[in-house]
Amino acid sequence: MGSEDQFSASYIKAHVVEGKTNANDIKALYGAPDDTISSGASYAWEYDKSSTLSTLQSISGMIPGASSVSGAFSSANSAQDSAQNVSHAADKASGSTERRGDEVIFWFDSNDVVSHWSLM
């Protein structure tokens, strides 16, 4: 992911072209979807900003002796939330109108090409 926020409108607009970007391109950018939605001939992939850490935290809780790892994931979740709050406050103070979200959904047509996306 690097330093760019994959859950910002500017990142998505720079990397995803409606009618051109396909499902393989999205998977290369975001990995496997957190959820899939079907609707007739179209479908959507949903990505949740916090799901990766939550999934890793859940898995680490099942490993004997991994309580310190689970605690580290809790700390990482808290740090991520704090960083997001600071970012929102800084944007507000600077007058930035950048849209960010915690979830992005990419809708695909029957040819596996992005038809539209939404950021929440």
C-alpha positions as CSV (number, residue, x, y, z in Angstrom):
1,M,0.0,0.0,0.0
2,G,2.9,2.4,0.6
3,S,2.2,5.9,1.9
4,E,-0.8,6.5,-0.4
5,D,-4.3,6.1,1.1
6,Q,-6.1,3.4,-1.0
7,F,-9.3,4.6,0.6
8,S,-9.1,8.1,-0.8
9,A,-11.0,9.4,-3.8
10,S,-7.8,10.8,-5.3
11,Y,-6.0,7.4,-5.1
12,I,-9.0,5.6,-6.7
13,K,-9.4,8.2,-9.5
14,A,-5.6,7.9,-10.2
15,H,-5.6,4.1,-10.4
16,V,-9.1,3.1,-11.5
17,V,-10.8,4.0,-14.8
18,E,-14.4,3.2,-15.1
19,G,-15.0,1.2,-18.3
20,K,-11.4,0.2,-18.6
21,T,-10.0,-1.2,-15.3
22,N,-10.8,-4.9,-14.8
23,A,-11.2,-7.2,-11.9
24,N,-7.5,-8.4,-12.1
25,D,-6.3,-4.8,-11.9
26,I,-8.4,-4.2,-8.8
27,K,-7.1,-7.5,-7.2
28,A,-3.5,-6.3,-7.9
29,L,-4.2,-3.0,-6.2
30,Y,-6.3,-4.2,-3.2
31,G,-5.9,-8.0,-3.0
32,A,-8.8,-10.4,-2.5
33,P,-12.1,-8.7,-1.6
34,D,-13.5,-8.7,1.9
35,D,-16.9,-9.4,0.5
36,T,-18.6,-10.0,-2.8
37,I,-22.1,-8.8,-3.8
38,S,-24.0,-10.1,-6.8
39,S,-26.8,-8.4,-8.6
40,G,-28.0,-9.9,-11.9
41,A,-25.2,-9.9,-14.5
42,S,-23.1,-7.5,-12.4
43,Y,-21.2,-8.0,-9.2
44,A,-19.2,-6.0,-6.7
45,W,-16.2,-6.4,-4.5
46,E,-16.1,-4.7,-1.2
47,Y,-12.9,-3.7,0.7
48,D,-12.9,-2.6,4.3
49,K,-9.9,-0.7,5.6
50,S,-9.9,-2.3,9.0
51,S,-10.7,-5.9,7.9
52,T,-7.1,-7.0,7.3
53,L,-5.9,-6.2,10.8
54,S,-9.1,-7.6,12.3
55,T,-8.7,-10.9,10.4
56,L,-5.1,-11.2,11.5
57,Q,-6.0,-10.4,15.0
58,S,-8.7,-13.1,15.0
59,I,-6.3,-15.7,13.6
60,S,-3.5,-14.9,16.0
61,G,-6.0,-15.4,18.9
62,M,-6.3,-19.0,17.8
63,I,-2.6,-19.7,18.0
64,P,-1.4,-20.9,21.4
65,G,1.1,-18.5,23.0
66,A,0.3,-15.7,20.5
67,S,-1.4,-13.4,22.9
68,S,1.3,-10.8,22.5
69,V,0.8,-10.8,18.8
70,S,-2.9,-10.4,19.3
71,G,-2.2,-7.4,21.6
72,A,0.1,-5.9,18.9
73,F,-2.8,-6.1,16.4
74,S,-5.1,-4.3,18.9
75,S,-2.4,-1.6,19.3
76,A,-2.1,-1.4,15.5
77,N,-5.9,-1.0,15.2
78,S,-5.9,1.8,17.8
79,A,-3.0,3.5,16.0
80,Q,-4.7,3.3,12.7
81,D,-7.9,4.9,14.2
82,S,-5.8,7.6,15.8
83,A,-3.9,8.3,12.6
84,Q,-7.2,8.6,10.7
85,N,-8.6,11.1,13.3
86,V,-5.4,13.2,13.0
87,S,-5.6,13.1,9.2
88,H,-9.3,14.2,9.3
89,A,-8.5,17.0,11.7
90,A,-5.5,18.2,9.6
91,D,-7.6,18.1,6.4
92,K,-10.3,20.2,8.1
93,A,-7.7,22.7,9.4
94,S,-6.1,23.1,6.0
95,G,-9.3,23.3,4.1
96,S,-8.6,20.1,2.2
97,T,-11.7,18.6,0.5
98,E,-10.1,15.2,-0.1
99,R,-12.7,12.4,0.4
100,R,-11.6,9.4,2.3
101,G,-13.5,6.4,3.6
102,D,-13.2,3.2,5.5
103,E,-14.8,1.1,2.7
104,V,-14.7,1.0,-1.0
105,I,-16.9,-1.0,-3.4
106,F,-16.1,-1.6,-7.0
107,W,-18.9,-2.7,-9.3
108,F,-18.1,-4.8,-12.3
109,D,-20.1,-5.5,-15.5
110,S,-20.5,-8.9,-17.1
111,N,-17.1,-8.5,-18.8
112,D,-15.3,-8.1,-15.4
113,V,-14.7,-4.4,-16.0
114,V,-15.3,-1.7,-13.4
115,S,-18.6,0.1,-14.1
116,H,-18.5,2.4,-11.1
117,W,-17.2,2.6,-7.5
118,S,-18.3,4.1,-4.2
119,L,-16.3,5.2,-1.2
120,M,-17.9,5.2,2.2
